[in-house]
């Protein structure tokens, strides 16, 4: 599965039109058109999940910088939200957008040794 990010298409373009446009290049699994939460107006960008990498590659090659109703669209692969986080002195852990700020450590840290009273 490959996820594409599409930006710059006309705001009056509907989800079904995006499906028709991208299905010429491969199987479209899911389309998410980003809208304003209050007004419901299309913001002009969306995410499309395609079944195979080959079809997604063809769609990017054919549709990136294409013109639709006088607007130039940009089509590229979406970035993965999971990224590696590295801190000095700690093992590398995966950070996920849904996992909160940082996931818990696999092993708990030990207590500091007590210093003798003077």
Secondary structure, DSSP 4 states (H G I P E B T S, - for coil): -EEEEEE---TT--HHHHHHHHHTTS-EEEEEEEE-TTT--EEEEEEEEES-HHHHHHHHHHHTT-EETTEE-EEEEPPPS-EEE--TTS--EEE-TTS-SSPPPSSPPPPPPPPPP-
